Amino acid sequence: MSGIGRRDRSRIDGSTCGTGEARRGGRMVEPMKAIQYERVGGPEVLELVEVPVPEPIGEQVRVAVRAAGVNPADWKFREGLMPGAPDFPRRAGIEIAGFVEAAGPDAAWRVGDEVIGWSQTGGYAEYALAIQLAPKPAGLPYPDAVAVPVAANTADGGLGVLELKPGETLVVNGASGAVGAMVVQLAREAGAEVIGTASAANQEVVRSLGATPTVYGDGVADRIRSLAPNGVDAVFDCAGHGFLDAAIELRGGTERIVTIADGDAAAKGVAFYSRTGGAALDVVEWVARLVATGAFRLPGQARTYPLAEAAAAQRESETGHGLGKIVLTIG
């Protein structure tokens, strides 16, 4: 059981519906279900609530959410580990896949368009307002499609920091995870050689993505050296777990190392990457097409939960284990 309680709310953050009386075509609209929290804490602070359906303005569209991605950032926000003081109540989640159900007057999308991208009003909800969206390829299931936006955007941005060149050798720590798998495939597409760390159980998954696999843990630096006798040109840490010390040893310093997972990065002189300033929607669209055609692989089958079990989904995300995207299925 998720431990999520049910409560009614008339407030919806980031929408234009403040009264709880949304109307569509002159008729009252039923409230929607969403997951939100009113204080930082463990998964138990997540609540299943009923709130007004948000109305799009300007360039916004209202997306009928069919799948919401569960990402580490979601529970890090919930635990108060991310910068900035959140306003409460806070709607959980950012990553969505669904279809446009209503559009603001300046929106670039039409009603019925299938889309993937970022919610402005929280992703763990039946409906969400959004602007930063890319088209979902026809035939790509929603739970697979929602695995693309955050992973592709993060992988592309981190690789941009590393300025990887064809023929160089990149080490990816956590290569079987959602972001790690995307880093491996984008780097291979750019002509790099890739060594990927993963658990013993996931070695063949890493190999199937196009990387040379090795097991993480004690002695990993020596194992990587044996696979890269000419040295390592860059390191992308997607998993943390103390890998930065090995990365610095392999590189002989902190240059051309980036992490998305180790909060001690600054203390070690390593770049911590978190994309700001908007999403690379062209990359998201391109990668989604590659996934739809089978040219890019997802690391495993999506692990799905219903919306009401968001707490259980976040608990699984916190373990950092398992293959495939963790997804809330909605509708």
VOKOLBA-236896 format. One record per residue: x, y, z of N, C-alpha, C, O in turn; residue in three letters. Coordinates in steps of 0.2 Angstrom, whole numbers, padded with zeros to 4 digits, always signed. Atoms other than C-alpha are relative to their C-alpha. Layout:
N
XYZXYZXYZXYZAla;...
% end
This chain:
331
+0004-0006+0000+0000+0000+0000+0004+0006+0000+0010+0006+0003Met;-0004-0006+0001+0006+0018-0004+0000+0004+0006+0005+0008+0007Ser;+0001-0004-0005+0000+0026+0012-0002+0007-0001-0001+0011+0003Gly;+0002-0007+0002-0006+0041+0002-0008+0001+0003-0012-0003+0001Ile;+0007-0002-0002-0022+0049+0010-0003+0004-0005+0000+0006-0010Gly;+0004-0004+0005-0036+0057+0001-0003+0007+0004-0005+0006+0009Arg;+0002-0006-0003-0040+0075+0004-0003+0005-0006-0001+0004-0011Arg;+0002-0005+0005-0050+0089-0005+0004+0006+0000+0005+0009+0006Asp;-0003-0007+0000-0042+0105-0010-0003+0004-0006-0005+0002-0011Arg;+0002-0004+0005-0048+0120-0019+0005+0004-0003+0004+0008-0008Ser;-0006-0003+0002-0031+0127-0022+0004-0004-0005+0005-0010-0004Arg;-0004+0003+0005-0021+0123-0038+0006+0004-0002+0005+0009-0005Ile;-0006-0005+0001-0003+0130-0039+0001+0000-0008+0000-0004-0011Asp;-0002-0001+0007+0001+0138-0056-0005+0000-0005-0004+0001-0011Gly;+0005+0000+0004-0016+0137-0063-0004+0007+0000-0003+0011+0005Ser;+0004-0006-0001-0029+0151-0066-0007-0002+0003-0011+0002+0003Thr;+0006+0002-0004-0042+0141-0057+0001+0000+0007+0003-0004+0011Cys;-0001-0001-0007-0043+0148-0040-0006-0002+0004-0006-0002+0010Gly;+0006+0001-0003-0061+0145-0036-0002-0007+0001-0007-0008+0005Thr;+0003+0007+0000-0063+0126-0038-0006-0001-0004-0009-0006-0004Gly;+0006+0000+0004-0077+0130-0051+0002+0000-0007+0000+0005-0011Glu;-0002+0000+0007-0069+0126-0068-0006-0002-0004-0010-0006-0002Ala;+0005+0001+0005-0081+0126-0082+0002-0001-0007+0008+0001-0009Arg;-0002+0001+0007-0080+0119-0099-0007+0000-0004-0011-0004-0003Arg;+0006-0001+0004-0093+0124-0112-0006+0002+0004-0012+0000+0002Gly;+0006-0002-0004-0104+0132-0099-0002-0005+0006-0006-0004+0010Gly;+0002+0005-0005-0105+0116-0088+0006-0001+0005+0012+0000+0004Arg;-0005+0001-0005-0096+0112-0072+0004-0006-0002+0002-0011-0005Met;-0005+0005+0001-0081+0101-0073+0002-0003+0006+0003+0000+0011Val;-0002+0004-0006-0077+0087-0061+0007+0002+0002+0011+0003-0002Glu;-0007-0001-0002-0062+0090-0050+0005-0006-0003+0002-0011-0004Pro;-0005+0005+0002-0046+0080-0055+0004-0002+0006+0004+0001+0011Met;-0005+0003-0006-0035+0069-0044+0007+0002-0002+0009+0002-0008Lys;-0007-0002+0001-0017+0074-0041+0003-0002+0006+0000-0004+0012Ala;-0004+0001-0006-0003+0070-0029+0004+0006+0002+0007+0010-0002Ile;-0004-0006-0003+0004+0084-0018+0002-0001+0007+0000-0006+0010Gln;-0002+0001-0006+0012+0087-0002+0000+0007+0003+0001+0012+0000Tyr;+0000-0006-0003+0011+0101+0011+0006+0001+0005+0006+0006+0008Glu;-0006-0001-0004+0028+0099+0020+0005-0005-0003+0004-0010-0006Arg;-0005+0004+0002+0045+0091+0017+0000-0006+0004-0003-0006+0010Val;+0000+0006-0004+0047+0073+0022+0001-0006-0004+0003-0006-0010Gly;-0001+0006+0004+0047+0055+0017-0006-0001-0004-0011+0003-0005Gly;+0005+0001+0005+0035+0047+0005-0007+0000+0003-0012+0002+0000Pro;+0006+0000-0003+0021+0047+0018-0003+0007+0000-0009+0008+0001Glu;+0002-0007+0001+0019+0066+0015-0004+0001-0006-0008+0006-0007Val;+0003-0001+0006+0012+0063-0002-0008-0002+0001-0009-0007+0005Leu;+0007+0001-0001-0007+0064-0003-0004+0000-0007-0002+0004-0011Glu;+0004+0000+0006-0020+0060-0016-0006+0005+0001-0010+0003+0006Leu;+0005-0005-0002-0031+0075-0017-0004+0001-0007-0003-0001-0012Val;+0004-0002+0006-0045+0082-0028+0000+0008+0000+0000+0011+0005Glu;-0001-0007+0001-0042+0099-0035-0003+0002-0007-0005-0002-0011Val;+0003-0002+0006-0049+0110-0049+0004-0002-0006+0010-0002-0006Pro;-0003+0001+0006-0045+0106-0067+0003+0007-0002-0001+0012-0003Val;-0003-0007+0002-0032+0120-0073-0002+0002-0007-0004-0002-0011Pro;+0002-0003+0006-0037+0131-0087+0006+0003-0004+0010+0007-0001Glu;-0006-0002+0003-0023+0135-0100-0001+0008-0002-0007+0010-0004Pro;+0000-0007+0003-0019+0153-0105+0006+0001-0004+0011-0003-0004Ile;-0006-0002+0005-0007+0161-0118+0002-0006-0004-0002-0009-0008Gly;-0002+0006+0004+0004+0147-0125-0001-0006+0004+0001-0012+0001Glu;+0001+0007-0004-0001+0134-0112-0005-0004-0004-0009-0002-0007Gln;+0005+0005+0001-0010+0118-0116-0002-0004+0006+0002-0004+0011Val;+0001+0005-0006-0019+0107-0104+0000-0007-0003-0003-0009-0008Arg;-0001+0007+0002-0013+0089-0106-0004-0005+0004-0004-0004+0010Val;+0003+0006-0003-0023+0074-0102+0005-0005+0001+0007-0008-0003Ala;-0006+0004-0002-0009+0065-0093-0002-0008+0000-0007-0010+0003Val;+0001+0007+0000-0008+0046-0097+0006-0003+0003+0005-0009+0005Arg;-0006+0003-0003+0009+0043-0090+0004+0006+0003+0005+0011+0000Ala;-0004-0005-0004+0020+0053-0077+0006-0004+0002+0006-0009+0005Ala;-0006+0003-0002+0038+0049-0075+0002+0002+0007+0001+0007+0010Gly;-0002+0000-0007+0045+0046-0058+0008+0001+0000+0011-0004-0002Val;-0007-0001+0001+0062+0054-0057+0003+0002+0007+0000+0003+0012Asn;-0003-0001-0006+0075+0056-0043-0001+0007+0003-0002+0008+0009Pro;+0001-0007-0002+0072+0075-0043-0007+0000+0004-0007+0005+0008Ala;+0007+0000-0004+0054+0071-0037+0001-0001+0007-0002+0003+0011Asp;+0000+0001-0007+0058+0064-0021+0006+0004+0004+0005+0005+0010Trp;-0004-0004-0003+0073+0075-0018-0003+0007+0001-0002+0010+0007Lys;+0004-0006-0002+0061+0090-0019-0004-0001+0006-0004+0003+0011Phe;+0004+0002-0006+0050+0081-0007+0003+0000+0006+0001+0002+0012Arg;-0004+0001-0006+0064+0078+0005+0003+0007+0002+0007+0007+0007Glu;-0003-0006-0001+0069+0096+0004+0008+0001-0002+0012+0005+0001Gly;-0007+0000+0002+0086+0092-0004+0002+0004-0006+0008+0005-0008Leu;-0001-0004+0006+0084+0103-0019+0000+0008+0002-0003+0010+0007Met;-0001-0007-0002+0089+0122-0019-0007+0004+0000-0012+0002-0004Pro;+0006-0004+0000+0075+0135-0015-0005-0003+0005-0005-0009+0006Gly;+0005+0002-0004+0061+0135-0003-0007-0001-0004-0009+0004-0007Ala;+0006+0001+0004+0045+0127-0011-0006+0003+0003-0006+0004+0010Pro;+0007-0002-0003+0028+0134-0009-0004-0006+0001-0004-0011-0003Asp;+0005+0005-0002+0015+0123-0001-0007+0002-0001-0008+0008+0001Phe;-0001+0006+0002+0005+0114-0006+0004-0001-0006+0003+0004-0011Pro;-0004+0001+0006+0017+0107-0019-0002-0006-0004-0003-0011-0001Arg;+0002+0006+0005+0011+0096-0034+0007-0004-0002+0012-0001-0004Arg;-0006+0004+0002+0023+0082-0037+0001-0002-0007-0004-0002-0011Ala;-0002+0002+0007+0032+0077-0053+0000+0006-0005-0003+0011-0004Gly;-0001-0005+0005+0037+0086-0069-0001-0003-0007-0002+0001-0012Ile;-0001+0003+0006+0038+0074-0083-0007-0004-0002-0009-0008+0002Glu;+0007+0003+0002+0022+0069-0093+0000-0002-0007+0004+0000-0011Ile;+0002+0002+0007+0015+0060-0108-0007+0000+0000-0010-0003+0004Ala;+0007+0000+0000-0002+0062-0114-0003+0003-0007+0001+0003-0012Gly;+0002-0004+0006-0013+0072-0127-0003+0006+0002-0006+0007+0008Phe;+0003-0007-0001-0019+0090-0128-0007+0000+0000-0010-0003-0004Val;+0007+0000-0001-0036+0092-0121-0003+0007-0001-0009+0007-0002Glu;+0002-0007+0001-0037+0111-0122+0006+0004-0001+0011+0002+0001Ala;-0006-0005+0002-0026+0125-0129-0002+0007+0002-0007+0009+0001Ala;+0000-0007-0001-0023+0143-0124+0000+0003-0007+0001+0000-0012Gly;+0001-0004+0007-0026+0156-0138+0007+0000-0004+0006+0001-0010Pro;-0006-0001+0003-0007+0157-0142+0004-0007+0000+0010-0007-0002Asp;-0003+0007+0000-0003+0138-0141+0002-0002-0007-0001-0001-0011Ala;-0002+0003+0006+0007+0129-0154-0003-0006-0002-0001-0009-0007Ala;+0003+0007+0001-0003+0113-0152-0007+0000-0001-0010+0005+0001Trp;+0007+0001+0001-0020+0107-0157-0003-0005+0005+0001-0010+0007Arg;+0003+0005-0004-0032+0098-0147+0000-0007-0003-0001-0008-0009Val;-0001+0007+0003-0029+0079-0149+0007-0002-0001+0009-0008-0002Gly;-0007+0001+0001-0010+0081-0152+0003-0004+0006+0001-0003+0012Asp;-0004+0003-0006+0000+0068-0142+0007+0003+0001+0010+0004-0004Glu;-0006-0003-0002+0014+0075-0133+0004-0003+0006+0001-0007+0010Val;-0004+0002-0005+0028+0072-0121+0004+0007+0003+0005+0011-0001Ile;-0004-0006-0002+0038+0085-0110-0001+0001+0008-0002-0003+0012Gly;+0000-0002-0007+0037+0095-0094-0006+0004+0002-0009+0008-0002Trp;+0006-0003-0002+0022+0100-0084+0002+0007+0004+0007+0007+0008Ser;-0001-0006-0004+0021+0118-0076-0004-0001+0007-0003+0003+0011Gln;+0004+0000-0006+0008+0112-0063+0000-0007+0004-0004-0008+0007Thr;+0000+0007-0003+0014+0095-0057-0002-0005-0005-0007-0005-0008Gly;+0001+0005+0005+0015+0079-0067-0004-0006+0003-0007-0009-0001Gly;+0004+0006-0003+0007+0067-0055-0007+0002+0001-0010+0004+0006Tyr;+0007-0002+0000-0011+0072-0060-0003-0002-0006+0000-0004-0011Ala;+0004+0002+0006-0025+0068-0072+0001+0005-0005+0001+0004-0011Glu;-0001-0005+0004-0022+0085-0080+0006+0004+0002+0007+0005+0008Tyr;-0006-0005-0001-0007+0097-0082+0000+0005-0005-0001+0004-0011Ala;-0001-0005+0005-0003+0113-0090+0007+0000-0002+0012-0002+0002Leu;-0006+0000+0003+0012+0114-0101+0001+0004-0006-0003+0006-0009Ala;-0002-0003+0006+0022+0123-0114+0006-0003-0003+0006-0004-0009Ile;-0006+0003+0002+0038+0114-0115-0001-0007-0002-0001-0012+0002Gln;+0003+0007+0003+0032+0099-0126+0004-0002-0006+0005+0003-0010Leu;-0002+0003+0006+0038+0088-0140-0005-0005-0002-0009-0008+0002Ala;+0005+0005+0002+0027+0077-0151+0002-0007+0002+0008-0009+0002Pro;-0001+0007-0002+0025+0059-0145-0001-0004-0007-0006-0003-0010Lys;+0001+0004+0006+0028+0047-0160-0006-0005+0000-0007-0008+0006Pro;+0006+0005+0000+0013+0037-0165+0002-0007+0001+0007-0009-0002Ala;-0001+0007-0001+0013+0020-0159+0005-0002+0006+0006-0007+0008Gly;-0004+0001-0006+0025+0023-0145-0004+0000+0007-0007+0005+0008Leu;+0005+0000-0006+0016+0018-0129+0002+0005+0005+0008+0007+0006Pro;-0001-0006-0005+0014+0032-0116+0005-0002+0006+0010+0002+0007Tyr;-0005+0001-0005+0024+0023-0102+0008+0000-0003+0012+0001+0001Pro;-0007+0000+0003+0039+0021-0114+0002+0007-0003+0007+0010-0002Asp;-0001-0007+0002+0037+0039-0121+0002+0004+0005+0006+0009+0004Ala;-0002-0005-0006+0038+0047-0104+0007-0001+0003+0009+0002+0007Val;-0007+0001-0002+0055+0039-0102+0005+0004-0003+0011+0004-0002Ala;-0004-0004+0005+0062+0051-0115+0002+0007+0003+0008+0008+0003Val;-0002-0007+0000+0061+0069-0110+0005+0002+0005+0010+0005+0003Pro;-0005-0001-0005+0071+0070-0093+0006-0003-0002+0012+0000-0002Val;-0006+0004+0001+0083+0057-0098+0004+0003-0006+0010+0004-0006Ala;-0003-0003+0006+0087+0064-0116+0003+0007+0002+0008+0009+0000Ala;-0002-0007-0001+0088+0082-0110+0006+0000+0005+0010+0004+0004Asn;-0005+0000-0005+0099+0078-0095+0007-0003-0004+0012+0000-0003Thr;-0006+0004+0004+0111+0066-0106+0003+0005-0005+0009+0006-0005Ala;-0002-0005+0005+0112+0079-0120+0004+0006+0004+0009+0008+0001Asp;-0003-0005-0003+0116+0093-0108+0007-0001+0003+0012+0002+0003Gly;-0006+0002-0003+0129+0084-0098+0006-0002-0005+0011+0000-0004Gly;-0005+0001+0006+0138+0078-0114+0002+0006-0003+0008+0007-0005Leu;-0002-0007+0003+0138+0096-0120+0005+0003+0005+0010+0006+0002Gly;-0005-0003-0005+0148+0101-0104+0007-0004-0001+0012-0001-0001Val;-0006+0004+0000+0160+0087-0107+0004+0001-0007+0010-0001-0008Leu;-0003-0001+0007+0163+0092-0126+0003-0006-0003+0009-0006-0005Glu;-0003+0006+0002+0165+0074-0131+0001+0000-0008-0003+0003-0012Leu;-0002+0000+0007+0174+0071-0148+0000-0007-0002+0001-0012+0001Lys;+0000+0007+0003+0173+0056-0160+0007-0003+0002+0012+0000+0001Pro;-0006+0004-0002+0186+0043-0155+0002+0000+0007+0006-0004+0009Gly;-0002+0000-0007+0187+0048-0137-0003-0005+0004-0008-0008+0002Glu;+0002+0005-0005+0184+0036-0122-0004+0004+0005-0001+0007+0009Thr;+0005-0002-0005+0169+0040-0111-0001-0005+0005-0003-0011+0003Leu;+0002+0005-0005+0166+0031-0094-0007+0003+0002-0008+0009+0004Val;+0007-0001-0003+0147+0031-0089-0001-0004+0006-0002-0010+0006Val;+0002+0003-0006+0144+0027-0071-0008-0001+0001-0011+0004+0001Asn;+0007+0001+0000+0127+0019-0069-0003+0000-0007-0008+0003-0009Gly;+0002+0000+0007+0125+0015-0088-0006-0004-0001-0009-0003-0007Ala;+0006+0004+0002+0110+0004-0086-0006+0004+0003-0012+0001+0002Ser;+0006-0004-0002+0099+0018-0078-0003+0004-0006-0001+0004-0011Gly;+0003-0004+0006+0087+0029-0088+0004+0005-0003+0005+0005-0009Ala;-0004-0005+0003+0099+0043-0090+0006-0003-0002+0009-0001-0008Val;-0007+0004+0002+0115+0032-0091-0001-0003-0007+0003-0003-0011Gly;+0001+0003+0006+0107+0022-0105+0000+0005-0006+0002+0004-0011Ala;+0001-0005+0005+0103+0038-0114+0007+0003-0002+0009+0005-0008Met;-0007-0003+0000+0121+0045-0111+0004-0005-0005+0007-0003-0009Val;-0004+0005+0004+0129+0029-0118-0002+0000-0008+0002+0001-0012Val;+0002+0000+0007+0118+0029-0134+0002+0007-0004+0003+0007-0010Gln;-0001-0007+0004+0120+0048-0138+0008+0000-0001+0010+0003-0006Leu;-0007+0000+0001+0139+0046-0135+0002-0004-0006+0007-0003-0010Ala;-0002+0005+0006+0140+0031-0147-0002+0003-0006+0002+0003-0011Arg;+0002-0003+0006+0130+0041-0159+0005+0006-0002+0006+0007-0008Glu;-0005-0005+0001+0143+0055-0158+0007-0003-0002+0012+0001-0003Ala;-0006+0003+0002+0157+0042-0162+0005-0001+0006+0011-0003+0004Gly;-0004+0001-0006+0164+0040-0144+0000-0008+0001-0005-0011+0000Ala;+0000+0007-0003+0170+0023-0136-0003+0001+0007-0001+0006+0010Glu;+0003-0001-0007+0160+0020-0120+0001-0006+0004+0001-0012+0002Val;-0001+0005-0005+0164+0010-0105-0006+0002+0005-0006+0007+0008Ile;+0006-0001-0004+0148+0008-0094+0001-0004+0007+0002-0010+0006Gly;+0001+0004-0007+0147+0003-0075-0007-0002+0001-0011+0002+0000Thr;+0007+0002-0002+0132-0007-0069+0001-0006+0005+0007-0008+0006Ala;+0000+0006-0004+0128-0021-0057+0002-0006-0004+0001-0006-0010Ser;-0002+0007+0003+0134-0039-0061-0006-0002-0004-0006-0005-0010Ala;+0007+0002+0003+0115-0042-0066-0001+0003-0006-0005+0001-0011Ala;+0002-0004+0006+0115-0028-0079+0005+0001-0005+0005+0005-0009Asn;-0006-0001+0004+0131-0031-0088-0002-0001-0008+0000+0003-0012Gln;+0002+0001+0007+0122-0038-0104-0004+0006-0002-0004+0007-0008Glu;+0004-0006+0002+0110-0023-0104+0005+0005-0002+0004+0008-0007Val;-0005-0005+0002+0125-0011-0104+0003-0002-0007+0004+0003-0011Val;-0003+0002+0006+0133-0021-0118-0005+0001-0006-0003+0003-0012Arg;+0005-0001+0005+0116-0021-0128+0000+0008-0002-0003+0009-0008Ser;+0000-0007+0001+0117-0002-0127+0006+0003-0005+0005+0008-0007Leu;-0006-0002+0004+0134-0001-0136+0006+0001+0004+0011+0004+0001Gly;-0005-0002-0005+0145+0001-0121+0004-0007+0002+0001-0012+0002Ala;-0004+0006-0003+0159-0011-0114-0002+0000+0007+0000+0005+0011Thr;+0002+0000-0007+0152-0016-0097+0006-0002+0005+0010-0005+0003Pro;-0004+0002-0005+0161-0017-0081-0004+0001+0007-0009+0005+0007Thr;+0004+0000-0006+0155-0020-0063+0002+0006+0004+0008+0007+0005Val;-0002-0005-0005+0155-0005-0051+0002-0003+0007+0001-0009+0008Tyr;-0002+0003-0007+0161-0006-0033+0008+0000+0001+0011+0003-0004Gly;-0007+0000-0001+0178-0009-0026+0004-0002-0006+0003-0007-0009Asp;-0004+0001+0006+0192-0009-0039-0002+0002-0006+0001+0000-0011Gly;+0003-0002+0006+0182-0001-0052+0005+0004-0004+0005+0003-0010Val;-0005-0004+0004+0196+0011-0057+0005-0005-0004+0007-0004-0009Ala;-0005+0005+0003+0208-0004-0060-0003-0004-0006+0000-0005-0011Asp;+0003+0004+0005+0195-0013-0070-0001+0005-0007+0000+0002-0012Arg;+0000-0004+0006+0192+0002-0081+0006+0002-0004+0007+0002-0010Ile;-0006-0001+0003+0210+0005-0084+0002-0006-0005+0005-0005-0010Arg;-0002+0006+0005+0212-0013-0091-0004+0000-0006-0002-0003-0011Ser;+0004+0000+0006+0198-0009-0103+0002+0006-0004+0000+0007-0010Leu;-0002-0006+0004+0205+0008-0108+0008+0001+0001+0010+0006+0005Ala;-0007-0001-0001+0224+0006-0109+0003+0007-0002+0008+0009+0000Pro;-0003-0007+0002+0226+0023-0118-0003+0006+0004-0002+0011+0003Asn;+0002-0005-0005+0217+0032-0104-0008+0002-0001-0011+0000-0006Gly;+0007-0002+0000+0200+0039-0101-0001+0008-0001+0003+0012+0002Val;+0000-0007+0002+0195+0056-0109-0005+0004+0004-0005+0010+0005Asp;+0005-0003-0003+0179+0060-0100-0004-0005+0005-0004-0011+0003Ala;+0004+0005-0004+0168+0053-0086-0007+0004+0001-0008+0010+0003Val;+0006-0002-0001+0149+0055-0084-0003-0004+0006-0005-0010+0004Phe;+0002+0004-0005+0143+0050-0067-0008+0001+0001-0010+0006+0003Asp;+0008-0001+0000+0124+0046-0067-0002-0004+0007-0008-0004+0008Cys;+0002+0004-0005+0124+0035-0051+0002+0002+0007-0001+0000+0012Ala;-0003-0002-0007+0135+0043-0037+0003-0006+0003+0007-0009+0000Gly;-0003+0006-0004+0139+0030-0023+0007+0001+0000+0011-0005+0000His;-0007+0000-0001+0156+0037-0021+0005+0000-0006+0011-0001-0005Gly;-0004+0002+0006+0162+0035-0039+0004+0006-0002+0009+0005-0006Phe;-0004-0006+0002+0169+0053-0041+0008-0001+0002+0012+0001-0002Leu;-0007+0001-0001+0185+0047-0032+0004-0004-0005+0009-0003-0007Asp;-0003+0004+0006+0188+0034-0045+0000+0004-0006+0005+0003-0010Ala;+0000-0004+0006+0184+0046-0059+0006+0005+0000+0009+0006-0005Ala;-0005-0005-0001+0196+0059-0052+0007-0004-0001+0012-0001-0004Ile;-0006+0004+0001+0209+0045-0051+0002-0002-0008+0007-0001-0010Glu;-0001+0002+0007+0206+0039-0069+0002+0006-0004+0006+0006-0009Leu;-0002-0006+0004+0207+0057-0076+0006+0004+0002+0009+0008-0001Arg;-0005-0004-0003+0221+0063-0065-0001+0007+0002+0003+0011+0001Gly;+0003-0007-0002+0211+0078-0060-0007+0000-0001-0010-0005-0002Gly;+0007-0001+0000+0194+0085-0060-0003+0002-0007-0009+0003-0008Thr;+0002-0002+0006+0193+0091-0078-0004-0005-0004-0002-0011-0004Glu;+0004+0004+0004+0180+0084-0090-0003-0006+0004-0003-0012+0002Arg;+0005+0004-0004+0170+0075-0076-0006+0004+0002-0006+0010+0004Ile;+0006-0003-0001+0152+0078-0074-0004-0005+0004-0004-0011+0003Val;+0004+0005-0004+0140+0071-0061-0007+0003+0000-0008+0009+0001Thr;+0007-0002-0002+0121+0072-0059-0003-0003+0006-0009-0002+0008Ile;+0003+0005-0005+0120+0061-0044+0004+0001+0007+0002-0001+0012Ala;-0004+0000-0006+0134+0066-0031+0000+0007+0003+0003+0012+0000Asp;+0001-0006-0003+0130+0080-0019+0007+0003+0002+0007+0009+0004Gly;-0006-0002-0002+0148+0081-0014+0005+0003-0006+0011+0004-0005Asp;-0004-0002+0006+0154+0087-0032+0004+0006+0001+0010+0006+0000Ala;-0004-0007-0001+0158+0105-0027+0006-0001+0004+0011+0002+0003Ala;-0005+0000-0005+0168+0100-0012+0006-0004-0004+0012-0003-0001Ala;-0005+0004+0003+0178+0088-0024+0003+0004-0006+0008+0002-0009Lys;-0002-0004+0006+0180+0102-0038-0003-0003-0006+0000-0002-0012Gly;+0003+0003+0006+0169+0092-0050-0007+0004-0002-0010+0006+0003Val;+0006-0004+0003+0155+0100-0061-0006-0005+0002-0007-0011+0000Ala;+0007+0003-0001+0137+0095-0055-0004+0003-0005-0005+0009-0005Phe;+0005-0002+0005+0125+0096-0069-0007+0000+0001-0009-0005+0003Tyr;+0008+0000-0001+0107+0101-0068-0002+0006-0005-0001+0011-0005Ser;+0001-0005+0006+0100+0109-0084-0005+0005+0002-0010+0004+0006Arg;+0005-0006-0001+0092+0126-0082+0000+0004-0006+0004+0003-0011Thr;+0001-0004+0006+0086+0138-0095-0004-0003-0005-0003-0001-0011Gly;+0004+0003+0005+0074+0127-0104+0002-0007-0002+0008-0008-0002Gly;-0001+0007+0002+0073+0110-0112+0002+0000-0007+0000+0005-0011Ala;-0003+0001+0007+0082+0104-0128-0006-0004-0003-0005-0010-0004Ala;+0006+0003+0003+0065+0100-0136+0002-0004-0007-0001-0009-0008Leu;-0002+0003+0006+0073+0096-0153+0004-0007+0001+0002-0011-0002Asp;-0003+0006-0001+0084+0083-0145-0005-0005+0003-0005-0011+0001Val;+0005+0004-0003+0069+0076-0135-0004-0003-0006-0006-0009-0006Val;+0004+0003+0006+0059+0074-0152+0004-0005-0004+0001-0010-0006Glu;-0005+0005+0004+0074+0066-0161+0001-0006+0004+0000-0012+0001Trp;-0001+0006-0004+0077+0054-0147-0006-0004+0000-0006-0011+0000Val;+0006+0004-0001+0059+0049-0145-0001-0004-0007-0004-0009-0007Ala;+0000+0004+0006+0059+0045-0164+0004-0006+0000+0002-0011-0003Arg;-0005+0006+0000+0074+0034-0162-0002-0006+0004-0002-0011+0003Leu;+0003+0005-0004+0066+0025-0148-0006-0004-0003-0007-0010-0003Val;+0006+0002+0004+0050+0023-0158+0002-0005-0005-0002-0010-0006Ala;-0003+0004+0005+0060+0015-0172+0004-0006+0002+0006-0010-0002Thr;-0004+0005-0003+0070+0004-0161+0008+0002-0001+0012-0003+0001Gly;-0008-0002+0001+0087+0013-0166+0003+0002+0007+0009+0000+0008Ala;-0002-0001-0007+0088+0018-0147-0004-0005+0004-0010-0006+0003Phe;+0003+0005-0005+0084+0006-0133-0001+0003+0007+0003+0007+0009Arg;+0001-0001-0007+0076+0009-0116+0003-0006+0003+0003-0011+0001Leu;-0004+0005-0004+0086+0000-0103-0004-0006+0003-0002-0011+0005Pro;+0004+0006-0002+0071-0011-0098-0007+0002+0000-0009+0008-0002Gly;+0007-0001+0000+0052-0012-0097-0002+0005+0005+0001+0004+0011Gln;+0002-0005-0005+0043+0002-0088-0003-0004+0006-0006-0009+0005Ala;+0003+0003-0006+0039-0002-0070-0006+0005+0002-0005+0011+0004Arg;+0006-0004-0001+0021+0005-0068-0003-0001+0007-0004-0006+0010Thr;+0004-0001-0006+0011+0011-0053-0006+0004-0002-0006+0008-0006Tyr;+0006-0004+0000-0007+0018-0052+0002+0007+0003+0006+0007+0008Pro;-0002-0007-0003-0007+0037-0047-0001-0001+0007+0003+0002+0011Leu;+0001+0001-0007-0013+0032-0030+0006-0003+0004+0006-0002+0010Ala;-0006+0004-0003+0003+0022-0027+0006+0004-0001+0012+0001-0002Glu;-0006-0004+0001+0015+0037-0030+0005-0001+0005+0011-0001+0004Ala;-0005+0000-0005+0023+0035-0013+0004-0007-0001+0010-0007+0000Ala;-0003+0006+0001+0027+0017-0017+0005+0000-0006+0011-0002-0006Ala;-0004-0001+0006+0034+0022-0034+0006+0004+0002+0012+0003+0000Ala;-0006-0004-0002+0045+0035-0026+0005-0004+0005+0011-0003+0005Gln;-0004+0004-0004+0051+0023-0013+0005-0005-0004+0011-0005-0003Arg;-0004+0005+0004+0057+0011-0027+0005+0005-0004+0011+0002-0004Glu;-0004-0004+0003+0065+0026-0036+0006+0002+0005+0012+0002+0003Ser;-0005-0002-0005+0075+0030-0020+0005-0006+0001+0011-0004+0003Glu;-0005+0005+0000+0083+0013-0020+0005+0000-0005+0011-0002-0004Thr;-0005-0001+0005+0092+0017-0036+0001-0007-0004+0006-0008-0007Gly;-0001+0007+0003+0090-0002-0042-0006-0001-0005-0011+0002-0005His;+0005+0002+0005+0080-0010-0056+0001+0003-0006+0004+0008-0007Gly;+0000-0002+0007+0079-0008-0074-0007+0003-0002-0012+0002+0000Leu;+0006-0003+0003+0067+0003-0084-0003+0006+0004-0001+0007+0010Gly;+0003-0006-0003+0058+0019-0080-0006-0002+0005-0010-0006+0003Lys;+0005+0001-0005+0047+0020-0065-0006+0005-0002-0004+0011-0003Ile;+0005-0004+0004+0030+0027-0072-0006-0001+0004-0008-0006+0007Val;+0007+0000-0002+0013+0032-0065-0004+0000-0006-0004+0004-0010Leu;+0005+0000+0005-0001+0027-0076-0006+0003+0002-0009+0002+0007Thr;+0006-0004-0001-0016+0038-0077-0005+0000-0005-0003+0000-0011Ile;+0006+0000+0005-0033+0037-0085-0001-0006-0004-0005-0007-0008Gly;
% end
